[in-house]
Amino acid sequence: MERGLYIAASGMLAEQVRQDQIANDLANASTPGYKPDRAAQSVFGALLLQNRQTGAQVGPLYLGARIAELRTDLTQGPLQQTDNPLDVALHGDGFFCVQTPDGTRYTRNGQLALDAQGRLVTTAGQLLLGTDGKPITVGRADGMSIAQDGTVRSGTKVVGQIAIVSLTNAVKQGDNVFTGTPGAKPADTTVEQGYLEGSGVESARAMVDMIVSLRAYEASQRVLHAIDDTLGRAVNSVGSSTG
């Protein structure tokens, strides 16, 4: 394959991945606790060029671009007051523990509800877990209070304590749930009832990034078309000269 075509096509594919990532971030600009991704770009292996007569190194010839990985930005988002007793936000590092069909997972989204059995669940229907590893049953939202250490009371009765863990090697599964290695609760993390952590997406920055990525995609596309036209003219010229 003509190397120039391959390099231009690889640039287009890399920008396509970046645009999908940015579009997903923009779609979650209002999702509580959402953490945006960043696309880390790298190059394929390079050929080291040498002067065939002198043996002196000329320099590397790279073989194209690619998205090496998507890195999640876990920076604390802004806390937004809702005054809803079922909304909770984490101030500081740490994650809530939730029960999913695939096992225990972790999230920063504290937008909660009550299921038919009066248990605390996320808006996706995942059970919020307590420090004992079990769901927390409050019965009804009236009279429910949550202390900064995660202790949940229904009226004056303590019904559980929200499990909060640190998380290393955090990997996003879906839009708002993580896997990783849980650890002890970060010492300075508190639970704020009546608040939600806002999305970490900066819409203006994401839109600028989308435009920049689109321009890079179009530039690679123009290069690909130029090389294709040049090859076409070369083939026609060779055909004419041999006819």
VENZI-V888059 format. One record per residue. N is the residue number from 0. RES is the residue in one small letter. OMEGA is omega in whole degrees, -180 to 180 (999 if undefined). Layout:
n=N res=RES omega=OMEGA
n=N res=RES omega=OMEGA
This chain:
n=0 res=m omega=179
n=1 res=e omega=-171
n=2 res=r omega=-179
n=3 res=g omega=177
n=4 res=l omega=-178
n=5 res=y omega=-179
n=6 res=i omega=180
n=7 res=a omega=-180
n=8 res=a omega=179
n=9 res=s omega=177
n=10 res=g omega=178
n=11 res=m omega=180
n=12 res=l omega=179
n=13 res=a omega=-180
n=14 res=e omega=176
n=15 res=q omega=176
n=16 res=v omega=-180
n=17 res=r omega=180
n=18 res=q omega=176
n=19 res=d omega=180
n=20 res=q omega=-179
n=21 res=i omega=179
n=22 res=a omega=178
n=23 res=n omega=176
n=24 res=d omega=-179
n=25 res=l omega=179
n=26 res=a omega=-179
n=27 res=n omega=-178
n=28 res=a omega=178
n=29 res=s omega=179
n=30 res=t omega=-178
n=31 res=p omega=176
n=32 res=g omega=-178
n=33 res=y omega=179
n=34 res=k omega=-177
n=35 res=p omega=178
n=36 res=d omega=174
n=37 res=r omega=-180
n=38 res=a omega=179
n=39 res=a omega=-176
n=40 res=q omega=176
n=41 res=s omega=-179
n=42 res=v omega=173
n=43 res=f omega=180
n=44 res=g omega=-176
n=45 res=a omega=171
n=46 res=l omega=179
n=47 res=l omega=-176
n=48 res=l omega=178
n=49 res=q omega=173
n=50 res=n omega=-174
n=51 res=r omega=-179
n=52 res=q omega=-176
n=53 res=t omega=-177
n=54 res=g omega=180
n=55 res=a omega=179
n=56 res=q omega=179
n=57 res=v omega=-180
n=58 res=g omega=-177
n=59 res=p omega=172
n=60 res=l omega=-176
n=61 res=y omega=-171
n=62 res=l omega=177
n=63 res=g omega=-178
n=64 res=a omega=176
n=65 res=r omega=172
n=66 res=i omega=-176
n=67 res=a omega=-180
n=68 res=e omega=172
n=69 res=l omega=-179
n=70 res=r omega=-179
n=71 res=t omega=178
n=72 res=d omega=-176
n=73 res=l omega=-180
n=74 res=t omega=178
n=75 res=q omega=176
n=76 res=g omega=-180
n=77 res=p omega=177
n=78 res=l omega=-178
n=79 res=q omega=-178
n=80 res=q omega=179
n=81 res=t omega=-176
n=82 res=d omega=175
n=83 res=n omega=-176
n=84 res=p omega=180
n=85 res=l omega=176
n=86 res=d omega=177
n=87 res=v omega=179
n=88 res=a omega=175
n=89 res=l omega=175
n=90 res=h omega=-175
n=91 res=g omega=179
n=92 res=d omega=178
n=93 res=g omega=-179
n=94 res=f omega=168
n=95 res=f omega=175
n=96 res=c omega=179
n=97 res=v omega=180
n=98 res=q omega=179
n=99 res=t omega=176
n=100 res=p omega=180
n=101 res=d omega=-179
n=102 res=g omega=-179
n=103 res=t omega=176
n=104 res=r omega=-170
n=105 res=y omega=-177
n=106 res=t omega=172
n=107 res=r omega=-178
n=108 res=n omega=-178
n=109 res=g omega=177
n=110 res=q omega=-170
n=111 res=l omega=175
n=112 res=a omega=176
n=113 res=l omega=176
n=114 res=d omega=-175
n=115 res=a omega=-180
n=116 res=q omega=178
n=117 res=g omega=180
n=118 res=r omega=178
n=119 res=l omega=179
n=120 res=v omega=173
n=121 res=t omega=178
n=122 res=t omega=176
n=123 res=a omega=178
n=124 res=g omega=180
n=125 res=q omega=-179
n=126 res=l omega=175
n=127 res=l omega=-176
n=128 res=l omega=176
n=129 res=g omega=-179
n=130 res=t omega=176
n=131 res=d omega=180
n=132 res=g omega=-178
n=133 res=k omega=175
n=134 res=p omega=-179
n=135 res=i omega=-179
n=136 res=t omega=180
n=137 res=v omega=-180
n=138 res=g omega=179
n=139 res=r omega=-176
n=140 res=a omega=-180
n=141 res=d omega=178
n=142 res=g omega=179
n=143 res=m omega=176
n=144 res=s omega=-180
n=145 res=i omega=-179
n=146 res=a omega=-178
n=147 res=q omega=177
n=148 res=d omega=178
n=149 res=g omega=179
n=150 res=t omega=-177
n=151 res=v omega=178
n=152 res=r omega=170
n=153 res=s omega=-169
n=154 res=g omega=178
n=155 res=t omega=-176
n=156 res=k omega=175
n=157 res=v omega=-178
n=158 res=v omega=179
n=159 res=g omega=176
n=160 res=q omega=-177
n=161 res=i omega=177
n=162 res=a omega=177
n=163 res=i omega=-176
n=164 res=v omega=166
n=165 res=s omega=-176
n=166 res=l omega=174
n=167 res=t omega=-177
n=168 res=n omega=-179
n=169 res=a omega=178
n=170 res=v omega=-177
n=171 res=k omega=173
n=172 res=q omega=-172
n=173 res=g omega=-174
n=174 res=d omega=-168
n=175 res=n omega=-179
n=176 res=v omega=-176
n=177 res=f omega=164
n=178 res=t omega=179
n=179 res=g omega=-180
n=180 res=t omega=-177
n=181 res=p omega=177
n=182 res=g omega=-179
n=183 res=a omega=178
n=184 res=k omega=176
n=185 res=p omega=-171
n=186 res=a omega=-174
n=187 res=d omega=-178
n=188 res=t omega=178
n=189 res=t omega=177
n=190 res=v omega=-179
n=191 res=e omega=179
n=192 res=q omega=-179
n=193 res=g omega=178
n=194 res=y omega=170
n=195 res=l omega=173
n=196 res=e omega=-180
n=197 res=g omega=177
n=198 res=s omega=178
n=199 res=g omega=-179
n=200 res=v omega=171
n=201 res=e omega=-171
n=202 res=s omega=-179
n=203 res=a omega=179
n=204 res=r omega=-180
n=205 res=a omega=179
n=206 res=m omega=177
n=207 res=v omega=178
n=208 res=d omega=179
n=209 res=m omega=179
n=210 res=i omega=179
n=211 res=v omega=180
n=212 res=s omega=179
n=213 res=l omega=178
n=214 res=r omega=178
n=215 res=a omega=178
n=216 res=y omega=-180
n=217 res=e omega=179
n=218 res=a omega=178
n=219 res=s omega=179
n=220 res=q omega=178
n=221 res=r omega=177
n=222 res=v omega=180
n=223 res=l omega=179
n=224 res=h omega=-180
n=225 res=a omega=180
n=226 res=i omega=179
n=227 res=d omega=178
n=228 res=d omega=-180
n=229 res=t omega=178
n=230 res=l omega=178
n=231 res=g omega=179
n=232 res=r omega=179
n=233 res=a omega=179
n=234 res=v omega=180
n=235 res=n omega=180
n=236 res=s omega=179
n=237 res=v omega=179
n=238 res=g omega=180
n=239 res=s omega=-176
n=240 res=s omega=-179
n=241 res=t omega=-176
n=242 res=g omega=999
